Amino acid sequence: MPAAPSSTTVAGLVTALVGFLSSFAVVITGRRAVGATPGQAASGLLVLSLTMGVATVLLAQRTRMPITVAWSTPGAALLATAFAPSWPVAVAAFLVVGGLILLTAAWPGLGRAIGAIPPVLAQAMLAGVLVPLCLQPVRSALEMPWLVVPVVLVWAALLRYSPRWAVPAAFAVTLAIIGWLAHREGGVAASALVPRLDWTTPDFTSPAVLGLALPLFLVTMASQNVPGMAVLASFGYRAPWRPAMAVTGAGTVLGAPFGGHAINLAAISAALAAGPEADADPGRRYLAARTAGIAYVGFALVSVAVAALVATAPAGFVAAAAGLALWPVLASSLSGALARPEDRIPVVATLLVAISGITVGGIGSAFWSLAVGLAFWAWYRPRPVEASGPV
């Protein structure tokens, strides 16, 4: 009788499965929104799966800590509503993001500068970026209820009884529906299922490069890397900042020409490998992270088939599933951004500019929302009143 898999192996496989299924549709939707062809979007999903798998194995093995790496889901959501005049411009922005992450490893001052940006403004920017995509399930449920409503019902049911699996299950149902539709229309060409990396030469000439790269870098750092460190710390692990940034920055740079927007420390899924469920012995939990990394490399081999299948879906259907997956992220961002009354005017200014979708000087609304928010923060936000002595 074969031996049962160890708890670390199971935890690692669950980590990878949840990490991949919970947001692959967001990744594909983001690439298509900034001009990628179906083949380029598939290449991006493949290279992200590959680089975050290798990075996870390297960091876990080197540090003997359950450090897991993920693609930047908030970054992918930002791409879904961002402005980029062409796919090569978006790729150039991905390279800039990788360079900035590497710079945080080499120059601690950049990390301190990021820390000086009020977190509530970063959360408001992210919330504003998410709103248009999060509205997609509402619109699509009216346009194609026979497709979207079953996905929503599965998501809602599991959100009540098994929240960890709500989004993966919703995406599994989405894939099943797309598969059924594709089969009815004659299936997917076999050539589209072969794993392939598509090189794109970056175009650094547009001002949109910086306007896309800076918000993408900020949400990756503020919504993924910093919380990722906090999750690990909550389980007693003090992860080394510089090696983590060096590995994820290098992975982002290497993956960018093939369509990878950013890899970073996992935040939500990090707890699956770092918690006591992975192993009672904290010193062995790195094995769960290593297993997750190996599984991500395995997912890279099937990611092109997943992307090819998604490319056959009716317009708006995959975006609806992606938006549904981001509702909890939107709720968390809004809750954090609006928690303190004295911050609300700068926060609302940031939020509204991000939602507006404006483009000024070839630079999209995510950048301008942060600029406007910082201006309001400096000018409007009430200063603490110094306590006066007794009268």
Backbone torsions as a table, in degrees:
resi	resn	phi	psi	omega
1	MET	NA	127.9	-177.7
2	PRO	-65.7	145.9	-179.8
3	ALA	-69.2	145.3	177.9
4	ALA	-70.0	144.2	178.3
5	PRO	-63.7	147.0	-179.4
6	SER	-69.8	162.9	-179.7
7	SER	-64.0	-33.8	179.2
8	THR	-67.7	-37.9	178.4
9	THR	-65.0	-46.3	179.3
10	VAL	-61.6	-45.3	-179.6
11	ALA	-61.9	-40.5	179.2
12	GLY	-64.7	-42.5	179.0
13	LEU	-66.3	-40.4	177.5
14	VAL	-63.9	-41.8	178.4
15	THR	-57.4	-47.6	-178.9
16	ALA	-67.5	-40.8	-178.4
17	LEU	-64.6	-46.3	179.0
18	VAL	-65.2	-43.6	-179.1
19	GLY	-60.8	-41.2	-178.2
20	PHE	-76.1	-51.6	-174.6
21	LEU	-69.4	-24.5	-174.7
22	SER	-73.7	-16.0	-173.9
23	SER	-153.0	10.1	-179.1
24	PHE	-61.1	-33.0	179.6
25	ALA	-67.6	-33.1	176.4
26	VAL	-64.8	-41.6	179.9
27	VAL	-62.1	-47.1	-179.1
28	ILE	-66.2	-43.0	179.5
29	THR	-60.8	-42.0	179.4
30	GLY	-61.6	-41.8	-179.7
31	ARG	-67.7	-42.7	180.0
32	ARG	-63.4	-32.4	-178.3
33	ALA	-68.6	-27.4	-179.8
34	VAL	-103.0	21.8	167.7
35	GLY	102.2	4.7	-179.6
36	ALA	-72.9	142.9	171.6
37	THR	-75.4	166.7	176.0
38	PRO	-54.6	-39.7	178.5
39	GLY	-65.9	-39.6	178.7
40	GLN	-70.0	-36.5	176.0
41	ALA	-64.6	-40.8	177.6
42	ALA	-64.6	-39.8	177.3
43	SER	-62.1	-40.1	178.8
44	GLY	-63.2	-42.8	178.6
45	LEU	-64.4	-39.8	179.8
46	LEU	-64.0	-50.3	-174.8
47	VAL	-69.0	-32.1	175.5
48	LEU	-64.8	-45.7	178.6
49	SER	-60.5	-41.0	-178.0
50	LEU	-69.0	-48.7	-176.0
51	THR	-69.4	-37.8	-179.9
52	MET	-73.6	-27.7	174.8
53	GLY	-67.9	-48.0	179.0
54	VAL	-63.3	-42.8	-179.8
55	ALA	-62.8	-39.3	178.3
56	THR	-63.3	-45.5	179.4
57	VAL	-62.0	-44.4	-178.8
58	LEU	-61.9	-48.3	-176.6
59	LEU	-69.2	-41.8	-179.9
60	ALA	-64.7	-43.3	-177.7
61	GLN	-68.9	-39.1	-176.5
62	ARG	-73.2	-42.4	-173.1
63	THR	-92.7	-14.6	-172.9
64	ARG	56.2	35.8	175.3
65	MET	-124.4	153.5	-179.1
66	PRO	-79.2	58.8	-179.9
67	ILE	-84.7	120.3	176.6
68	THR	-113.9	146.9	-178.6
69	VAL	-113.3	146.0	-179.0
70	ALA	-138.9	165.3	169.2
71	TRP	-75.9	159.5	-179.0
72	SER	-80.9	99.1	178.8
73	THR	-65.7	-45.0	175.0
74	PRO	-60.4	-35.3	176.9
75	GLY	-64.6	-41.1	177.6
76	ALA	-64.3	-38.5	177.2
77	ALA	-65.4	-37.2	176.8
78	LEU	-61.3	-42.2	179.1
79	LEU	-60.8	-33.7	-176.7
80	ALA	-63.7	-21.5	-179.9
81	THR	-124.2	10.4	-175.5
82	ALA	-87.9	169.8	175.3
83	PHE	-106.7	127.4	171.9
84	ALA	-145.1	123.7	-176.3
85	PRO	-65.5	-20.2	179.6
86	SER	-162.7	162.7	177.1
87	TRP	-63.3	-42.0	176.6
88	PRO	-59.1	-33.2	176.4
89	VAL	-67.2	-41.9	177.7
90	ALA	-61.7	-41.5	178.6
91	VAL	-62.8	-39.0	176.3
92	ALA	-61.1	-39.6	177.7
93	ALA	-64.0	-38.6	178.0
94	PHE	-61.0	-40.6	178.4
95	LEU	-64.7	-39.3	177.8
96	VAL	-63.0	-41.6	178.4
97	VAL	-59.8	-46.1	178.0
98	GLY	-59.8	-41.8	177.8
99	GLY	-63.1	-39.1	179.3
100	LEU	-68.0	-37.8	176.9
101	ILE	-64.2	-42.2	175.9
102	LEU	-61.5	-37.1	-179.7
103	LEU	-65.2	-33.9	177.4
104	THR	-66.0	-26.5	176.6
105	ALA	-74.6	-36.3	-176.1
106	ALA	-86.9	-28.5	-173.1
107	TRP	-129.2	99.6	-179.0
108	PRO	-58.3	-24.9	-179.5
109	GLY	-60.2	-32.7	179.0
110	LEU	-67.9	-39.2	176.4
111	GLY	-61.7	-39.7	178.0
112	ARG	-66.9	-36.0	178.5
113	ALA	-64.7	-39.9	177.0
114	ILE	-64.1	-41.0	178.8
115	GLY	-64.0	-23.1	-179.5
116	ALA	-77.7	-19.0	176.8
117	ILE	-71.7	125.1	-178.3
118	PRO	-54.2	123.8	-179.5
119	PRO	-57.1	-31.6	-178.3
120	VAL	-65.1	-30.9	178.1
121	LEU	-71.9	-39.3	176.2
122	ALA	-62.8	-39.5	178.4
123	GLN	-67.4	-38.4	178.9
124	ALA	-66.8	-40.6	176.9
125	MET	-60.6	-46.0	179.7
126	LEU	-62.3	-43.5	179.3
127	ALA	-60.7	-43.5	179.4
128	GLY	-63.3	-38.0	178.0
129	VAL	-66.5	-35.9	-175.8
130	LEU	-76.5	-27.8	-172.6
131	VAL	-54.2	-50.8	-178.7
132	PRO	-59.3	-39.6	179.8
133	LEU	-71.5	-36.2	179.5
134	CYS	-70.2	-18.7	175.7
135	LEU	-79.7	-15.9	-175.1
136	GLN	-60.3	-40.5	177.5
137	PRO	-60.5	-34.3	179.8
138	VAL	-66.4	-47.8	-179.3
139	ARG	-65.2	-46.5	-175.8
140	SER	-68.9	-29.0	178.0
141	ALA	-64.3	-28.6	176.6
142	LEU	-82.9	-34.3	-176.7
143	GLU	-79.7	-36.2	-178.4
144	MET	-141.3	64.6	-173.9
145	PRO	-60.3	-32.6	-178.2
146	TRP	-65.9	-18.1	176.9
147	LEU	-99.7	-45.8	-170.6
148	VAL	-81.1	-39.7	-175.7
149	VAL	-59.2	-42.1	176.4
150	PRO	-60.1	-36.8	178.1
151	VAL	-65.4	-43.9	179.8
152	VAL	-63.3	-41.3	-178.6
153	LEU	-65.3	-42.1	177.7
154	VAL	-63.5	-44.7	179.0
155	TRP	-60.3	-46.6	-177.3
156	ALA	-65.5	-40.2	-178.8
157	ALA	-64.2	-46.6	-178.6
158	LEU	-73.8	-27.5	176.0
159	LEU	-62.3	-29.6	179.2
160	ARG	-79.6	-39.8	-170.9
161	TYR	-108.7	-25.5	-179.7
162	SER	-151.7	74.0	-171.4
163	PRO	-55.1	-34.5	-178.0
164	ARG	-57.9	-34.0	-173.7
165	TRP	-100.7	4.2	-176.5
166	ALA	-61.5	-52.3	-177.6
167	VAL	-71.1	-47.3	176.3
168	PRO	-54.9	-40.7	179.8
169	ALA	-66.4	-40.1	178.5
170	ALA	-61.9	-41.2	178.9
171	PHE	-70.5	-33.3	176.6
172	ALA	-63.6	-41.6	176.6
173	VAL	-65.1	-40.4	177.6
174	THR	-58.7	-46.9	178.8
175	LEU	-63.0	-39.4	179.6
176	ALA	-62.8	-42.8	178.3
177	ILE	-64.9	-44.5	179.1
178	ILE	-62.3	-41.0	178.2
179	GLY	-60.9	-42.3	178.6
180	TRP	-63.3	-43.4	178.7
181	LEU	-64.1	-42.5	-179.7
182	ALA	-64.6	-40.6	178.9
183	HIS	-63.4	-39.7	179.6
184	ARG	-65.2	-29.6	-179.5
185	GLU	-94.0	5.6	176.4
186	GLY	111.8	1.5	175.4
187	GLY	85.0	-173.5	-178.7
188	VAL	-108.4	139.2	179.8
189	ALA	-60.6	138.8	-177.8
190	ALA	-60.7	-33.1	-178.8
191	SER	-64.6	-26.0	-179.6
192	ALA	-77.3	-9.9	-176.8
193	LEU	-95.9	-4.8	-177.6
194	VAL	-80.7	125.5	178.1
195	PRO	-58.4	131.3	-177.7
196	ARG	-154.2	137.6	175.3
197	LEU	-99.2	127.4	179.1
198	ASP	-104.7	117.3	178.4
199	TRP	-77.5	136.7	172.8
200	THR	-125.5	124.6	176.9
201	THR	-74.7	122.3	-176.4
202	PRO	-69.2	151.0	177.4
203	ASP	-117.4	106.5	-177.1
204	PHE	-93.0	7.2	-171.4
205	THR	-79.8	-21.4	-174.3
206	SER	-87.1	142.5	174.2
207	PRO	-64.5	-17.1	179.4
208	ALA	-65.8	-19.5	-179.7
209	VAL	-58.7	-53.1	-178.6
210	LEU	-69.3	-36.6	179.8
211	GLY	-65.9	-26.0	176.2
212	LEU	-90.6	-39.3	-175.1
213	ALA	-66.0	-43.0	-175.4
214	LEU	-64.7	-48.9	176.0
215	PRO	-62.9	-37.8	179.6
216	LEU	-63.6	-42.8	177.1
217	PHE	-63.8	-42.9	-177.0
218	LEU	-65.2	-46.3	-178.4
219	VAL	-69.1	-30.4	177.3
220	THR	-66.2	-42.2	-179.6
221	MET	-73.4	-49.1	-172.9
222	ALA	-76.7	-31.0	-175.6
223	SER	-101.5	-9.4	-177.6
224	GLN	-128.2	-60.0	-172.6
225	ASN	-67.4	-46.9	-179.5
226	VAL	-66.3	-48.7	175.7
227	PRO	-62.7	-33.5	178.2
228	GLY	-60.2	-43.0	175.9
229	MET	-62.0	-40.3	-178.4
230	ALA	-66.3	-39.0	178.6
231	VAL	-62.7	-45.6	178.6
232	LEU	-62.4	-40.5	179.7
233	ALA	-64.0	-33.3	-179.6
234	SER	-65.8	-19.9	176.6
235	PHE	-103.1	10.8	174.5
236	GLY	91.0	14.6	-179.1
237	TYR	-108.0	127.1	175.9
238	ARG	-101.8	89.6	-175.3
239	ALA	-70.5	140.3	179.8
240	PRO	-73.3	120.4	-174.4
241	TRP	-64.7	-51.3	-173.5
242	ARG	-63.0	-48.9	177.2
243	PRO	-60.7	-38.0	179.9
244	ALA	-63.7	-43.9	179.1
245	MET	-69.8	-36.0	179.3
246	ALA	-64.1	-44.2	-178.1
247	VAL	-69.3	-46.6	-178.5
248	THR	-70.6	-34.2	176.6
249	GLY	-65.9	-44.3	178.5
250	ALA	-63.9	-40.1	178.1
251	GLY	-63.3	-37.8	177.9
252	THR	-65.8	-44.1	179.3
253	VAL	-62.5	-44.8	-178.5
254	LEU	-67.2	-35.0	-177.5
255	GLY	-84.6	-19.8	-173.7
256	ALA	-57.0	-46.9	-178.5
257	PRO	-63.8	-16.5	178.6
258	PHE	-101.1	5.7	174.4
259	GLY	107.1	6.3	178.4
260	GLY	-83.5	122.4	-174.5
261	HIS	-83.0	-39.5	178.7
262	ALA	-177.0	140.4	166.4
263	ILE	-116.8	153.1	-172.5
264	ASN	-157.8	177.3	175.0
265	LEU	-65.2	136.6	175.8
266	ALA	-68.2	145.8	178.8
267	ALA	-111.1	-70.5	-176.5
268	ILE	-65.9	-50.0	-176.9
269	SER	-73.1	-12.0	-178.7
270	ALA	-60.5	-33.9	-177.2
271	ALA	-66.4	-23.7	-177.9
272	LEU	-67.1	-33.2	179.0
273	ALA	-94.5	-23.5	-174.0
274	ALA	-94.2	-12.5	-175.8
275	GLY	-83.6	170.8	-178.3
276	PRO	-64.1	-21.0	178.0
277	GLU	-63.9	-26.7	179.9
278	ALA	-70.5	-39.9	177.6
279	ASP	-171.9	142.3	178.7
280	ALA	-66.2	-27.0	-179.5
281	ASP	-92.9	111.7	-179.6
282	PRO	-57.3	-26.9	-179.2
283	GLY	-72.9	-11.7	-179.3
284	ARG	-106.2	-4.1	-175.0
285	ARG	-69.6	-18.2	177.2
286	TYR	-61.3	-24.5	178.4
287	LEU	-64.6	-32.8	176.6
288	ALA	-66.3	-43.1	177.7
289	ALA	-63.3	-41.8	179.5
290	ARG	-62.3	-41.5	176.8
291	THR	-62.1	-40.9	178.0
292	ALA	-60.8	-42.0	178.9
293	GLY	-61.5	-44.6	178.2
294	ILE	-62.4	-39.9	179.5
295	ALA	-65.0	-38.6	177.3
296	TYR	-60.5	-40.2	176.8
297	VAL	-62.0	-39.0	175.9
298	GLY	-64.0	-40.8	178.4
299	PHE	-63.7	-29.2	178.1
300	ALA	-57.8	-34.5	-177.2
301	LEU	-69.7	-28.2	-179.5
302	VAL	-102.6	-4.6	-175.3
303	SER	-64.1	-35.0	-179.9
304	VAL	-65.6	-39.4	177.0
305	ALA	-63.6	-41.1	177.7
306	VAL	-61.2	-46.5	-179.5
307	ALA	-63.9	-38.8	179.0
308	ALA	-64.7	-38.5	178.0
309	LEU	-66.7	-44.1	-179.9
310	VAL	-61.8	-34.0	-178.4
311	ALA	-63.9	-18.7	-180.0
312	THR	-88.3	-5.3	-173.8
313	ALA	-70.8	153.0	174.7
314	PRO	-60.0	147.1	-179.0
315	ALA	-55.6	129.7	176.3
316	GLY	91.9	-15.4	-176.3
317	PHE	-71.2	-49.1	179.8
318	VAL	-67.7	-37.5	176.8
319	ALA	-61.9	-34.0	177.8
320	ALA	-65.2	-43.9	177.9
321	ALA	-64.7	-39.7	178.4
322	ALA	-64.0	-42.6	179.0
323	GLY	-63.6	-39.6	178.3
324	LEU	-60.5	-40.2	-180.0
325	ALA	-64.4	-23.5	-175.6
326	LEU	-95.2	-1.3	177.4
327	TRP	-57.9	-46.6	177.8
328	PRO	-61.8	-35.1	178.2
329	VAL	-66.7	-42.0	177.5
330	LEU	-62.6	-44.5	179.9
331	ALA	-60.2	-43.6	179.7
332	SER	-65.1	-41.4	-179.3
333	SER	-65.2	-44.7	179.5
334	LEU	-65.1	-40.7	179.8
335	SER	-61.5	-45.8	-179.7
336	GLY	-69.0	-38.8	-176.6
337	ALA	-69.4	-35.0	-173.4
338	LEU	-103.2	15.8	-174.3
339	ALA	-65.8	-36.2	-174.1
340	ARG	-111.0	126.9	-177.7
341	PRO	-56.4	-37.0	-175.8
342	GLU	-69.4	-14.7	-179.7
343	ASP	-94.8	-5.5	-162.4
344	ARG	-71.0	-34.2	179.0
345	ILE	-66.3	-50.9	175.2
346	PRO	-59.3	-36.8	-179.8
347	VAL	-65.7	-45.9	-179.4
348	VAL	-65.3	-38.9	176.8
349	ALA	-60.2	-45.2	178.3
350	THR	-62.1	-46.0	-177.6
351	LEU	-60.8	-47.3	-175.1
352	LEU	-68.5	-38.7	177.9
353	VAL	-65.9	-39.6	178.4
354	ALA	-63.9	-40.5	179.8
355	ILE	-67.8	-32.0	-171.9
356	SER	-59.4	-31.2	-178.6
357	GLY	73.8	17.4	-177.9
358	ILE	-66.8	155.0	173.2
359	THR	-130.3	122.9	179.7
360	VAL	-127.1	124.7	-180.0
361	GLY	62.5	29.5	-179.7
362	GLY	77.6	9.1	-178.8
363	ILE	-115.1	133.9	-172.9
364	GLY	-79.6	177.2	-170.7
365	SER	-69.2	-26.4	-179.4
366	ALA	-60.8	-44.1	178.5
367	PHE	-64.4	-48.1	-176.3
368	TRP	-67.4	-30.2	178.0
369	SER	-63.0	-41.2	178.9
370	LEU	-68.5	-40.2	178.8
371	ALA	-61.8	-46.4	179.6
372	VAL	-66.3	-40.9	179.3
373	GLY	-61.6	-42.4	178.4
374	LEU	-65.1	-38.0	178.2
375	ALA	-63.9	-44.9	177.5
376	PHE	-65.0	-36.7	179.9
377	TRP	-62.0	-44.1	-178.6
378	ALA	-71.1	-34.0	-172.4
379	TRP	-93.7	-44.0	-168.7
380	TYR	-95.8	-40.1	-168.0
381	ARG	-54.0	124.1	-177.8
382	PRO	-59.7	137.4	176.3
383	ARG	-84.6	150.2	176.4
384	PRO	-61.4	137.4	179.4
385	VAL	-85.0	125.8	-179.8
386	GLU	-68.4	137.7	179.7
387	ALA	-67.0	133.9	178.2
388	SER	-99.7	159.7	-179.8
389	GLY	-73.8	174.6	178.5
390	PRO	-63.4	140.9	-179.4
391	VAL	-92.8	NA	NA
